[in-house]
């Protein structure tokens, strides 16, 4: 990604912070000024909204901080040995309606050497990407997830099934962003940000996140380092 | 009762706007997408539209190119502070505001946008 586009993307993301801020400001002032005109259920619903939007704002700010730290090489990883199945469990939970579970059950017991919180966040971004890609396809479509391991790494590979081209569309959207005009950049800014964060975080682990677009179907791949016998938490 | 349509993709912000509308005597209806908003507006009469400019399926400014946009006062809701965008909004919308906005300021703005006055259009700018 060129630096001008990168700056533009950061500006769009910084701009997106106004969205949860708008809900927080509006809802808080509404409760202060008009709580006596609401019933308890309405008040609780607006308090829930405050809670939700605060989390959203926290995530956005955290994304910006993490990306900035990655850029200057200042992100510290808290690595440990974790069975792959544990890391993938939330992804399966989030995308169980969308993904075929991997057949290779034994692979899921292999330990990887990662910062659990950061990598789970990356896998969450992947789950979001898959959900987003599938939301534009016919209902009932699925993505296949294949898990394999070598001596040094574990490879997660999500693939379009049959004629489905959801991952291919996501790849086009994220990798051809150089050609996008400003309104389109606004719409893909968050997935772009998550894609950049995923690449930066996984590369810090000496792993890799990439699309394989040369073949059909298109694959989305994440390679993570396998824990070796001598590595301790 | 006056009817207002809220076209906004953030459900929490839409709930806030809907509540302020109800407190100001409107019956509020909410959609999250541009195309759904257009369809509803073509099928149902509204006294006011509150339109978010950053929608998932379209740029909200495209709304003003639709013939239906000239039949109802539109309050644009934006996070953009770009002068060029705001100048266009000042020319196209009955009013606009820059997010975030307080319940009190939104109430004041709604009271200034008065459908039925003269040409039905009052230009108001509210930035908080």
Interface residues (C-beta under 8 A of the other chain):
Chain A: X15 X16 X18 X19 X21 X22 X23 X24 X25 X26 X27 X29 X30 X32 X33 X34 X37 X38 X42 X45 X46 X49 X52 X53 X183 X186 X187
Chain B: X10 X12 X13 X15 X16 X17 X19 X20 X23 X54 X56 X59 X79 X80 X99 X100 X101 X102 X103 X104 X106 X128
